[in-house]
Amino acid sequence: MSRRSGGWRIIALLAGLAAGALSGPGDTAEKALIRVEKGDLWILPAEVLARLHGIQELETSWVILASDEQLSELAARRVPAEILDISPEGKAYFLVFLRSPEAAGGLRGFGEVRILDEWTVLFWSGGREAREILPAEFKLKRLSPEDRFPVVRPGRERAVSAAEADVRLRRRAAELIPQFVSLVSKANLTKNIQDLQDFRTRYASTAACEYAGTFLFEHFSSLPGLETSYDPFLFAGTRTTRNIVAVLPGKSNADRSVILCAHYDSTSNQPTTNAPGADDNASGTAAVMEIARVLSSYAFDFSLKFICFSAEEWGLYGSKHYAQKAKAAGETIIGVVNMDMIGYEDVPSEDIDIIVNPASDWLGARYLSAAERYAPLPTLKIVNASFRGSDHSPFWDQGYHALCGIEDAGVPNPHYHKTTDTLSTLNMDFVTSVTRASLALGAELAQPVVSLSAPAGLTARSQVLTSLFSNAKTVFLDWRTTSDQAVGYNVYRSTNRERYEKANGTLLTATTFTDRFLRAGSAYYYAVTAVDSSGRESNFSAEVRDDAGNRK
């Protein structure tokens, strides 16, 4: 039976529910959790789409919290929708990620189960925490009906070229990356994993997990140039734990950051006493520790953030807390590189799976390029917006570009979430290669400073002048210097955000530039470099569009 013909409760049911059991006079309260295929969203006008309360995007569908009024509207417009739960108030919902489609049967009997796609189900058991109910083998993400994400049609995600948020790394800076990569130590990675395993468990809610957090805080605090802090939060009701955040401030654009991250908590079939979690996820945490050790001694244009999240195994609580806070603060995050399980080799010459959503495809392509040039490391890029079981997912939710690096998306490790997940089962050459590739990408995105730092605060505004015979655009640029060594500046212009050409003829000495006689109907993108007395040129500044400073 097809999902559409049998598994779906079609329009008539929606209409009946909206008109009867769910609604009262003037009642528009949100009372139904539904699933709608992305392909069916084309039926809806933009103004109706904008009112939908999306709580999770998947590869082919959306999970939506719908009011009575919206249910009626969907029914009237003949939009098929599957009702997942008719009374969501007070319930704790979790996405559960399956290692095989047949694994969904193992959830029945623990609570309510709704299949969302082949590898993902929705689970709840009243207001109870899934981690306290389900077997340890299942990976979770906590969903919050309080969240609200814009529901978009397929193919209408904001297009992102490989050049957007791309550092456009200059040739001289690229010469530093092999030096960084060569400093990654397999011995250090092995010791980091062993140290984390020695806590015996890092199950969030245990004292041992908090001790592990303190250990990580002390590691980052011992490194030069890092600003290290605890990021405490509540999870699963009243429980407390902490993310560990270490920041290497950027020299020219400290307000833009690149995040390298992993979760440090663990679980197993004996979670509170014996959850060594060597692969899941001491391996990723060890990589973040080692990358921070190497890069903290160097300078970058943009900030680097090294983050170890807690309570991932309970439903991505730590990363969700951080991503929401970053969005609320208006933080500009260039890209997030999340490492989760990067040590188990089930076949010789193991590759690393790089999981991205469509908007982050450019970031996955950049990872593959870095892996090929600097590791070398076999890679497989997978574009799958339903892959939600790790700490990249809350960043996707907030509109940031993020990837997940994992040994295998299907998790074939037989020691997964077991007491046997120990260092002795890992291939440390593989861990080292993944660490080097991730370091290379993070360093490229953050732009190593090779001679002088890039200009900052680039702004642009444009004006179109109309005459009898033609229209022409003029662009006014302004920036500030970040280095006493700068004696001049170059302005670079592009219409496709990939190929830039120099807009000025001679070296500029002022921190302003006017670009004249441009096509009125085209959009232009600009970046600025600084030049010192020896002719050495900085990296590009942050990119800006010609009309960014125009009054809207």
TORTI-49733 format. One line per field, with one value per residue (C-alpha): residue number from 1; x, y, z. Coordinates in pm, whole numbers, plus 32768, in hexadecimal, padded with zeros to 4 digits. Each point is the difference from the previous one (the first is absolute). Last residue first. Example, Ala and Ser with C-alpha at 12.3 -4.5 7.8 and 13.67 -1.06 7.14 Angstrom:
2
nuti: (2 / 1)
u: (8557 / 7F77)
v: (7F96 / 7EA8)
w: (82CA / 8042)
//
This chain:
552
nuti: (552 / 551 / 550 / 549 / 548 / 547 / 546 / 545 / 544 / 543 / 542 / 541 / 540 / 539 / 538 / 537 / 536 / 535 / 534 / 533 / 532 / 531 / 530 / 529 / 528 / 527 / 526 / 525 / 524 / 523 / 522 / 521 / 520 / 519 / 518 / 517 / 516 / 515 / 514 / 513 / 512 / 511 / 510 / 509 / 508 / 507 / 506 / 505 / 504 / 503 / 502 / 501 / 500 / 499 / 498 / 497 / 496 / 495 / 494 / 493 / 492 / 491 / 490 / 489 / 488 / 487 / 486 / 485 / 484 / 483 / 482 / 481 / 480 / 479 / 478 / 477 / 476 / 475 / 474 / 473 / 472 / 471 / 470 / 469 / 468 / 467 / 466 / 465 / 464 / 463 / 462 / 461 / 460 / 459 / 458 / 457 / 456 / 455 / 454 / 453 / 452 / 451 / 450 / 449 / 448 / 447 / 446 / 445 / 444 / 443 / 442 / 441 / 440 / 439 / 438 / 437 / 436 / 435 / 434 / 433 / 432 / 431 / 430 / 429 / 428 / 427 / 426 / 425 / 424 / 423 / 422 / 421 / 420 / 419 / 418 / 417 / 416 / 415 / 414 / 413 / 412 / 411 / 410 / 409 / 408 / 407 / 406 / 405 / 404 / 403 / 402 / 401 / 400 / 399 / 398 / 397 / 396 / 395 / 394 / 393 / 392 / 391 / 390 / 389 / 388 / 387 / 386 / 385 / 384 / 383 / 382 / 381 / 380 / 379 / 378 / 377 / 376 / 375 / 374 / 373 / 372 / 371 / 370 / 369 / 368 / 367 / 366 / 365 / 364 / 363 / 362 / 361 / 360 / 359 / 358 / 357 / 356 / 355 / 354 / 353 / 352 / 351 / 350 / 349 / 348 / 347 / 346 / 345 / 344 / 343 / 342 / 341 / 340 / 339 / 338 / 337 / 336 / 335 / 334 / 333 / 332 / 331 / 330 / 329 / 328 / 327 / 326 / 325 / 324 / 323 / 322 / 321 / 320 / 319 / 318 / 317 / 316 / 315 / 314 / 313 / 312 / 311 / 310 / 309 / 308 / 307 / 306 / 305 / 304 / 303 / 302 / 301 / 300 / 299 / 298 / 297 / 296 / 295 / 294 / 293 / 292 / 291 / 290 / 289 / 288 / 287 / 286 / 285 / 284 / 283 / 282 / 281 / 280 / 279 / 278 / 277 / 276 / 275 / 274 / 273 / 272 / 271 / 270 / 269 / 268 / 267 / 266 / 265 / 264 / 263 / 262 / 261 / 260 / 259 / 258 / 257 / 256 / 255 / 254 / 253 / 252 / 251 / 250 / 249 / 248 / 247 / 246 / 245 / 244 / 243 / 242 / 241 / 240 / 239 / 238 / 237 / 236 / 235 / 234 / 233 / 232 / 231 / 230 / 229 / 228 / 227 / 226 / 225 / 224 / 223 / 222 / 221 / 220 / 219 / 218 / 217 / 216 / 215 / 214 / 213 / 212 / 211 / 210 / 209 / 208 / 207 / 206 / 205 / 204 / 203 / 202 / 201 / 200 / 199 / 198 / 197 / 196 / 195 / 194 / 193 / 192 / 191 / 190 / 189 / 188 / 187 / 186 / 185 / 184 / 183 / 182 / 181 / 180 / 179 / 178 / 177 / 176 / 175 / 174 / 173 / 172 / 171 / 170 / 169 / 168 / 167 / 166 / 165 / 164 / 163 / 162 / 161 / 160 / 159 / 158 / 157 / 156 / 155 / 154 / 153 / 152 / 151 / 150 / 149 / 148 / 147 / 146 / 145 / 144 / 143 / 142 / 141 / 140 / 139 / 138 / 137 / 136 / 135 / 134 / 133 / 132 / 131 / 130 / 129 / 128 / 127 / 126 / 125 / 124 / 123 / 122 / 121 / 120 / 119 / 118 / 117 / 116 / 115 / 114 / 113 / 112 / 111 / 110 / 109 / 108 / 107 / 106 / 105 / 104 / 103 / 102 / 101 / 100 / 99 / 98 / 97 / 96 / 95 / 94 / 93 / 92 / 91 / 90 / 89 / 88 / 87 / 86 / 85 / 84 / 83 / 82 / 81 / 80 / 79 / 78 / 77 / 76 / 75 / 74 / 73 / 72 / 71 / 70 / 69 / 68 / 67 / 66 / 65 / 64 / 63 / 62 / 61 / 60 / 59 / 58 / 57 / 56 / 55 / 54 / 53 / 52 / 51 / 50 / 49 / 48 / 47 / 46 / 45 / 44 / 43 / 42 / 41 / 40 / 39 / 38 / 37 / 36 / 35 / 34 / 33 / 32 / 31 / 30 / 29 / 28 / 27 / 26 / 25 / 24 / 23 / 22 / 21 / 20 / 19 / 18 / 17 / 16 / 15 / 14 / 13 / 12 / 11 / 10 / 9 / 8 / 7 / 6 / 5 / 4 / 3 / 2 / 1)
u: (85D3 / 8101 / 8135 / 8127 / 8000 / 7FC6 / 8157 / 8014 / 810D / 8115 / 80CB / 815D / 80DC / 814E / 8120 / 80F2 / 8179 / 8089 / 8129 / 7F69 / 7EC2 / 7EBF / 7EA0 / 7EEC / 7E96 / 7ED3 / 7EDC / 7EC7 / 7F3A / 7E92 / 7FA1 / 7EDF / 80AA / 813A / 8129 / 807D / 80AE / 80AE / 8046 / 8108 / 803E / 8113 / 80F8 / 8155 / 7F88 / 80FF / 7FDB / 7EFB / 7EE2 / 7EF2 / 80D5 / 7F47 / 7F4E / 7F88 / 7F1B / 7EFE / 7F50 / 8004 / 8154 / 80D1 / 814D / 807F / 8172 / 808D / 812B / 8119 / 7F90 / 8102 / 7F39 / 7EFB / 7E86 / 7F99 / 7E9B / 7F08 / 7F27 / 7F74 / 7F1B / 7F6B / 7F85 / 7F02 / 7FB4 / 7EBE / 8007 / 7F97 / 7F28 / 80B1 / 7FC4 / 80F7 / 7FF0 / 8094 / 80B6 / 8067 / 8120 / 809F / 8147 / 802E / 8152 / 813E / 80CA / 8119 / 816C / 8108 / 7F79 / 7EBD / 7F57 / 7EA4 / 7EEE / 7F67 / 8154 / 8060 / 7EBA / 8024 / 8165 / 7FAC / 7EE3 / 80E4 / 8110 / 7F0E / 7F6A / 815D / 8060 / 7EC3 / 8042 / 8165 / 7F73 / 7F2D / 7F1A / 7F96 / 8112 / 7F8A / 7EBC / 7E94 / 7FD6 / 7F10 / 7F04 / 7F69 / 809B / 80EA / 7F8D / 8067 / 7F23 / 7F7F / 7F29 / 8095 / 815A / 8145 / 7F58 / 8042 / 7ECB / 7FDD / 7F80 / 7F83 / 7F24 / 7E89 / 7F9D / 7F7F / 813C / 80C3 / 7F20 / 8057 / 817D / 8002 / 7F97 / 7ECF / 7F60 / 804C / 7EB2 / 8095 / 80CE / 8118 / 810B / 816D / 80E1 / 816E / 8148 / 8110 / 814A / 8016 / 805F / 7F92 / 7EEE / 7F73 / 7FFF / 7F44 / 7F03 / 7FCB / 7FC9 / 7EF9 / 7F50 / 7FFF / 7F6D / 7EE7 / 7F9C / 7EB7 / 7FA4 / 8035 / 8152 / 8090 / 8172 / 803E / 816D / 809C / 8092 / 8132 / 7FBD / 7E97 / 7F54 / 80F0 / 7F98 / 8098 / 7F39 / 7EC4 / 7F6C / 80C5 / 7F3C / 8094 / 7F28 / 801C / 8015 / 7F45 / 7F82 / 7F6C / 7EB6 / 7FE5 / 7EBD / 80A7 / 8129 / 7F1B / 7F33 / 813C / 808F / 7ECA / 7FC5 / 8169 / 7FDF / 7EA8 / 804B / 7F04 / 807D / 8138 / 8064 / 7FF1 / 814E / 80A6 / 8175 / 8042 / 8139 / 7FB1 / 80E3 / 7FD9 / 8038 / 8140 / 80DC / 8139 / 80C8 / 805D / 7E99 / 7FFB / 80C0 / 7F71 / 7EA0 / 8017 / 8072 / 7EDF / 7F00 / 808B / 7FF3 / 7E92 / 7FB5 / 80A5 / 7F77 / 7EAC / 7F80 / 8143 / 8091 / 7EAD / 8079 / 7E9B / 801B / 7F52 / 7ED9 / 7FD1 / 8003 / 7F78 / 80CF / 8010 / 80FA / 802F / 8118 / 7F45 / 80C9 / 8057 / 80C9 / 7F51 / 806B / 7FB1 / 7FAC / 7FFC / 817B / 8027 / 8164 / 80D1 / 7F0F / 7FD6 / 8068 / 7ED0 / 7FD8 / 7EA2 / 7FB1 / 7E90 / 7F7B / 7F0F / 7EC1 / 7ECD / 7EB7 / 7F23 / 80BA / 810C / 806B / 8128 / 8161 / 80F6 / 8152 / 810F / 8150 / 80A4 / 811D / 8143 / 80F4 / 7F7D / 7FE1 / 7E99 / 7F9F / 807B / 7F75 / 7EA4 / 8017 / 8054 / 7EE5 / 7F0E / 8081 / 7FBF / 7E9E / 7FCF / 8087 / 7F06 / 7EE8 / 7EDA / 809F / 80A5 / 8176 / 804F / 8141 / 80B3 / 8129 / 7F5F / 803C / 8170 / 8022 / 7F68 / 80E8 / 812E / 7FB8 / 7FCF / 8147 / 80BC / 7F66 / 808D / 7F80 / 8129 / 801B / 7EA4 / 8061 / 8132 / 7F33 / 7F0B / 8108 / 803C / 7E8F / 8029 / 80ED / 7F0A / 7ED7 / 7EDA / 7EB7 / 7F7D / 7EBD / 7ECF / 7F75 / 8102 / 7F8B / 7EB2 / 7EDA / 7E9E / 7F01 / 7F1D / 7EEF / 8038 / 7F01 / 7F0C / 8059 / 7F6E / 809B / 8068 / 7F4A / 8078 / 7F07 / 7F94 / 8157 / 809D / 810B / 80EF / 8057 / 80E5 / 7F82 / 80E4 / 7FDC / 7EAC / 7EE0 / 7F64 / 80F2 / 808C / 7E9D / 7FBB / 7E9B / 7EF1 / 7F0B / 80BC / 8076 / 80A6 / 8018 / 80B5 / 8126 / 80B5 / 7EFB / 7F3B / 7F1D / 7F89 / 7F27 / 803F / 7F4B / 80A3 / 80E8 / 7F2D / 806C / 8161 / 809C / 7F1A / 80AC / 813E / 7F80 / 8064 / 816B / 80E8 / 7ED7 / 7FFF / 7F01 / 7F6D / 7F7C / 7EC2 / 7FBC / 7E8C / 7F54 / 7F15 / 8017 / 7E92 / 7FA9 / 814B / 80A4 / 7EEF / 8079 / 7FC0 / 7F80 / 7FC8 / 7EA3 / 7FEC / 7ED0 / 80A5 / 813C / 7F30 / 7F30 / 813A / 808B / 7ED0 / 800C / 816B / 8120 / 814F / 80C8 / 80F4 / 8082 / 8047 / 80F4 / 8157 / 7F82 / 7FAA / 7F94 / 7F22 / 7F4B / 7EEB / 7F50 / 7FA8 / 80FE / 7F73 / 7EAC / 8094 / 80D0 / 7ED3 / 7FE1 / 7FF1 / 817B / 8008 / 7F97 / 8160 / 8085 / 7F2B / 7F39 / 8012 / 7F13 / 7FFC / 7EA8 / 7F7B / 8089 / 7EF4 / 7F22 / 7EB7 / 7F08 / 7EDD / 808D / 80DD / 80B1 / 7EEA / 7F2A / 804F / 8179 / 7FE3 / 7F07 / 80C8 / 813D / 7F4C / 7F6F / 8151 / 80BE / 807D / 8137 / 8085 / 7F1A / 7FF7 / 811D / 80E1 / 7FDC / 7F73)
v: (933B / 8112 / 7FA2 / 7F78 / 7EA2 / 8087 / 7FA8 / 7EAD / 7FCA / 7EFE / 7FE9 / 807F / 7F45 / 7F7C / 80F2 / 806E / 8017 / 811E / 803A / 8144 / 7F49 / 7FBB / 7FDF / 7F44 / 805C / 7F2F / 805A / 7F66 / 8097 / 7FD1 / 8052 / 80CE / 8153 / 7F8D / 80B5 / 8159 / 8053 / 7F56 / 80F4 / 7F9E / 804E / 7FA1 / 80ED / 7F9C / 7F3A / 7F44 / 804E / 7F83 / 7FAF / 7EFD / 7EC5 / 7ED5 / 7EF1 / 7EB1 / 7F43 / 80EE / 800E / 8177 / 803F / 8128 / 801C / 813D / 8025 / 80BC / 80CD / 8032 / 7EF6 / 7FAF / 80A8 / 7EF0 / 7FEE / 8108 / 8074 / 7FE6 / 80D3 / 7FB7 / 80D3 / 7F54 / 80BB / 7F62 / 8076 / 8030 / 806F / 80F0 / 810B / 7FDA / 7F31 / 7FE3 / 7EC6 / 801B / 7EFC / 7FCE / 7F38 / 7FB5 / 7F55 / 7FF5 / 7F55 / 8008 / 7EBE / 7FB6 / 8025 / 7F0C / 7E9C / 8015 / 7EAD / 8014 / 7F77 / 7F27 / 7F7B / 7FAF / 7F47 / 7F3B / 7F9A / 7FA3 / 7F22 / 7F50 / 7FCF / 7F7A / 7F0F / 7F7E / 7FD7 / 7F42 / 7F17 / 7FC0 / 7FC4 / 7ED9 / 7FC2 / 7EC2 / 8014 / 815D / 7F78 / 7FDC / 7EAF / 808B / 8036 / 812D / 7F96 / 7ED6 / 7F51 / 8136 / 7FF5 / 8165 / 803D / 8158 / 7F66 / 8087 / 814B / 816A / 80D5 / 8144 / 815C / 8140 / 80CA / 802F / 7FCB / 7E9F / 7FAB / 8065 / 7F1E / 7EDE / 8019 / 7F66 / 7EA4 / 7F30 / 80DA / 7F58 / 805D / 8120 / 7F05 / 8068 / 7EF2 / 8045 / 7ECD / 8026 / 7F42 / 80B3 / 809D / 80BF / 814F / 801E / 7EF9 / 8049 / 8177 / 7FD3 / 7F18 / 80F8 / 811D / 7F36 / 7FBE / 8175 / 804D / 7F06 / 80BD / 808A / 7EA9 / 7F4F / 7F69 / 7EB1 / 7FB8 / 7E8B / 7FAF / 7EE6 / 7EC0 / 7F7A / 7E9D / 7FBF / 802D / 8111 / 80A6 / 8150 / 812E / 7FE7 / 8161 / 8125 / 8142 / 810A / 813A / 8117 / 817A / 8049 / 8165 / 802E / 80BA / 7FCD / 7F3B / 7F27 / 7FB4 / 7FAF / 7F12 / 7F56 / 7FD8 / 7F6D / 7F1D / 7F8B / 7FA4 / 7F58 / 7F1F / 7EF7 / 7F4E / 7F81 / 8165 / 805B / 80BD / 80C2 / 8037 / 8144 / 8089 / 8157 / 80A2 / 8175 / 8097 / 809D / 7EF4 / 8003 / 7ECF / 7F52 / 7F95 / 7F3A / 7ECC / 7FD1 / 8057 / 7EF6 / 7F05 / 8044 / 8001 / 7EB2 / 7F6B / 8067 / 7F4F / 7EBD / 801B / 7FE9 / 7F03 / 7F55 / 7FE4 / 800E / 7F63 / 7FD9 / 7F35 / 8079 / 80E1 / 7F83 / 7E87 / 7FA9 / 8125 / 817C / 8117 / 8176 / 80B9 / 8084 / 808A / 8155 / 80D8 / 814F / 8116 / 8160 / 815E / 8111 / 7FEF / 8095 / 8088 / 7F3C / 7EE6 / 7F93 / 7E9B / 7F8B / 7ED5 / 7F88 / 7EDC / 7FA4 / 7FC8 / 7F28 / 8027 / 7F27 / 80AE / 7F8E / 7F2C / 8106 / 8141 / 80CC / 8069 / 8094 / 7FE9 / 80E6 / 8008 / 812A / 7F65 / 80B9 / 7EFF / 7EA7 / 7FA1 / 807A / 7F0B / 7ED5 / 8084 / 8026 / 7EA1 / 7F6B / 80C9 / 7F6E / 7EA2 / 8040 / 8066 / 7EBB / 7F3D / 80A8 / 7F62 / 80B7 / 7FE3 / 7EAB / 8035 / 7EA7 / 7F4D / 8151 / 7F43 / 800B / 8176 / 7FDA / 7EDE / 80D0 / 8125 / 7F1B / 7F68 / 8158 / 8079 / 7ED2 / 8031 / 8161 / 8115 / 80E6 / 7F9F / 808C / 815D / 8004 / 7F79 / 8122 / 8115 / 7FFE / 803B / 815A / 8063 / 7F87 / 80C6 / 7F55 / 8068 / 7FF5 / 7F5E / 808A / 7FFF / 7F86 / 7E99 / 808C / 8018 / 800A / 8057 / 7ED5 / 8014 / 7EAB / 7F63 / 80F8 / 80AB / 7FE9 / 810D / 7F6D / 801E / 7F5A / 7FEB / 7EA9 / 7F8B / 7ED0 / 7F38 / 7F48 / 7E98 / 7EE0 / 7EA1 / 7EE7 / 8063 / 7F5B / 80F6 / 807B / 80E6 / 808B / 8042 / 80F5 / 7FEC / 8103 / 7F07 / 7EE8 / 8092 / 7F90 / 808C / 7F1D / 8026 / 7F10 / 7FB0 / 813F / 8097 / 7EBE / 804D / 7F50 / 8028 / 7F67 / 7EEC / 7EE6 / 8047 / 8080 / 7EB8 / 7FFC / 8139 / 7F34 / 7F70 / 813F / 7FC9 / 80BF / 80D5 / 8169 / 805C / 815E / 8058 / 809C / 8054 / 8033 / 8116 / 806A / 7F26 / 7F9A / 7F7F / 7F55 / 7F9E / 8070 / 7FC4 / 811B / 800F / 8168 / 801A / 817E / 7FEE / 7EF1 / 80C9 / 812F / 7F37 / 7F74 / 8161 / 8083 / 7EE3 / 804E / 7F38 / 7F99 / 7F94 / 7EE6 / 8043 / 7F0E / 7F78 / 8024 / 8066 / 8156 / 8014 / 80E3 / 80B7 / 80EE / 8060 / 8170 / 8043 / 7EE5 / 80A6 / 814B / 7F4E / 7F56 / 7E8A / 7EFA / 7FF8 / 7F72 / 7EAC / 7FAE / 803E / 7EE7 / 8069 / 7F63 / 806A / 8053 / 8079 / 80F1 / 815D / 80EB / 80A7 / 7FF8 / 8105 / 7F1C / 7EAB / 7F1C / 7EB8 / 7F02 / 809C / 80E1 / 7FD3 / 7E8E / 7FD1 / 80CB / 7F45 / 7EB5 / 8064 / 8076 / 7EBD / 7F35 / 7F7B / 7EA4 / 7F60 / 80B2 / 80F5 / 7F16 / 7EF9 / 7EAD)
w: (80CC / 8032 / 7F42 / 80C3 / 7F6C / 7E9F / 7F70 / 80A9 / 8109 / 802D / 8141 / 7FC0 / 7F0D / 807B / 8021 / 7EF2 / 800F / 7F2F / 80E4 / 8087 / 806B / 7F3C / 8090 / 7F4C / 7FB6 / 7F9C / 7F22 / 7F6A / 7EE2 / 7FA2 / 7E9A / 7F71 / 800B / 7F4F / 8099 / 7F9E / 8148 / 8126 / 8119 / 80FF / 816F / 80F3 / 7F59 / 7F79 / 7ED4 / 7F2D / 7E90 / 7F0A / 80ED / 7FB8 / 801E / 7F76 / 80C6 / 7F7C / 80ED / 808E / 7EAA / 7FB9 / 8095 / 807B / 80B3 / 80A7 / 804B / 812A / 806E / 80F9 / 80F7 / 810C / 8116 / 7FD1 / 8029 / 7F00 / 7FE2 / 7EE4 / 7F15 / 7EA8 / 7F21 / 7ECF / 7ECC / 7F16 / 7EA0 / 7F3B / 7E95 / 7EEF / 80A3 / 814B / 8135 / 8120 / 80D2 / 815D / 80CC / 8169 / 8087 / 8150 / 8059 / 8179 / 7FFA / 7F33 / 7FF1 / 80F2 / 7FA4 / 7F8E / 8003 / 80C2 / 7FE9 / 7F66 / 80E8 / 7EEE / 7F97 / 8167 / 803E / 7EBD / 804C / 8167 / 7F8A / 7F04 / 8105 / 8105 / 7F03 / 7FAA / 816E / 8056 / 7ED8 / 8071 / 815B / 7F90 / 8127 / 80B7 / 810C / 805E / 808F / 7F97 / 80B2 / 8105 / 7EEB / 7F51 / 7EB2 / 8030 / 7EC1 / 7F35 / 7EC9 / 803C / 7EC6 / 7FC0 / 800B / 8092 / 8054 / 7F9B / 8033 / 7F41 / 804E / 7F5A / 80EA / 7FD5 / 816B / 7FC4 / 7F3F / 8137 / 80D2 / 7F14 / 8007 / 815C / 7F97 / 7FAA / 7EF5 / 7EB6 / 7F62 / 7F35 / 7F3B / 7F14 / 8025 / 7FB1 / 8008 / 8058 / 7FDF / 80C8 / 7FA0 / 80F4 / 7F64 / 7E98 / 7FE9 / 8157 / 7FBF / 7EB8 / 809F / 811B / 7F0A / 7F49 / 814B / 8047 / 7EA8 / 8044 / 813A / 7F73 / 7F77 / 8150 / 804C / 806D / 7FC7 / 8015 / 804C / 7F39 / 808D / 7F4A / 807A / 806E / 8151 / 806F / 8145 / 805D / 7F89 / 80D2 / 8001 / 7F74 / 7FC3 / 7F19 / 8017 / 7EFE / 7FD9 / 8144 / 801E / 815B / 801B / 8179 / 7FD9 / 7EFA / 80DF / 8128 / 7F2A / 7F80 / 8161 / 80A3 / 7ED6 / 800F / 816F / 7FED / 7ED9 / 8075 / 8138 / 7F4F / 7FAD / 8171 / 7FF2 / 7EE8 / 7FD0 / 7F45 / 7F58 / 7F72 / 7EFD / 7FC7 / 7EA7 / 7F7A / 8098 / 80DA / 8068 / 8146 / 8048 / 7EBB / 8072 / 815D / 7F8A / 7EF0 / 8108 / 80EE / 7EE5 / 7F84 / 815E / 8014 / 7EB8 / 8074 / 8163 / 7F5C / 7FC6 / 7F95 / 815D / 80AE / 8148 / 8082 / 8142 / 813C / 7FAC / 7E9C / 8025 / 7EA3 / 7F88 / 8003 / 7FC6 / 8032 / 7F4C / 7ED3 / 7EDB / 7F72 / 7F12 / 7FD6 / 7F11 / 8071 / 7F8C / 810E / 801E / 7EA5 / 7FEE / 80F9 / 804B / 8169 / 8059 / 80C6 / 80E8 / 805E / 80E9 / 800C / 815B / 80C9 / 80C7 / 803A / 804D / 7EE1 / 7F06 / 7FCE / 80AC / 7F86 / 8058 / 7F02 / 80AC / 7F7E / 7F51 / 7F55 / 7F3B / 7FB2 / 8080 / 8066 / 8170 / 8012 / 7EED / 80C9 / 8149 / 7F6B / 7F70 / 8154 / 809F / 7F02 / 804D / 8170 / 7FA5 / 7F41 / 8128 / 80E9 / 7F37 / 7F5A / 7EA3 / 7FD8 / 7FF6 / 8085 / 805F / 802D / 7F6E / 7EA6 / 7FF2 / 8055 / 7F0A / 7EE8 / 8049 / 8017 / 7EAB / 7F65 / 8096 / 7F7A / 7EA8 / 7FFF / 7F1C / 7FBC / 7E91 / 7FC1 / 8073 / 7F1D / 7EDD / 8039 / 7FFE / 7E88 / 7FC9 / 8098 / 7EE6 / 7EF7 / 807D / 80A7 / 7F68 / 8165 / 7F94 / 80AF / 7EA0 / 7F08 / 7FE3 / 7F99 / 80EC / 7F7B / 810B / 801B / 7EFB / 7F66 / 80E2 / 809B / 8145 / 815F / 80DA / 8151 / 814B / 813C / 8120 / 7F80 / 8071 / 7F5F / 80B9 / 7F19 / 8042 / 7FA6 / 8050 / 8078 / 816F / 801D / 802B / 8143 / 80B9 / 7EBB / 7F85 / 811A / 807D / 7FBA / 7F6A / 7F58 / 7EB9 / 7EBF / 7E9E / 7F0F / 7F12 / 7F18 / 7EF7 / 8037 / 8107 / 80A7 / 812E / 814C / 814C / 8132 / 8075 / 7F71 / 7EA0 / 7FE7 / 7F8B / 7ED3 / 7F7C / 7FDA / 7EB6 / 7F48 / 806A / 80E8 / 8061 / 8073 / 8109 / 7FF2 / 8154 / 8085 / 816F / 803A / 80C3 / 7EE6 / 7ECB / 7FE8 / 7EA1 / 7FBF / 7EB7 / 7F12 / 7E9F / 7F0E / 7E9B / 7F8A / 7F6E / 8017 / 80E3 / 80D0 / 802F / 8062 / 80F5 / 80A2 / 800B / 80B8 / 80F9 / 8043 / 7F72 / 8090 / 7ED0 / 7FB6 / 7EA1 / 7EE5 / 7EFE / 80A3 / 8156 / 8091 / 8169 / 80D4 / 7EEA / 8069 / 7EBE / 7FD6 / 7EEC / 7F2D / 8000 / 7F88 / 7EF9 / 7F64 / 8043 / 7EEE / 7FE5 / 8161 / 7F7A / 7F8D / 815E / 808A / 8132 / 815A / 8114 / 8172 / 8063 / 8104 / 7FC6 / 8082 / 7EFA / 80C4 / 7F84 / 8052 / 8054 / 7F3C / 8023 / 800C / 7EF4 / 7EDB / 8006 / 8043 / 7EE9 / 7F09 / 8051 / 7FE1 / 7EB0 / 7F84 / 8029 / 8122 / 7F5C / 8040 / 7F00 / 7EB2 / 8030 / 80BF / 7EF8 / 805A)
//
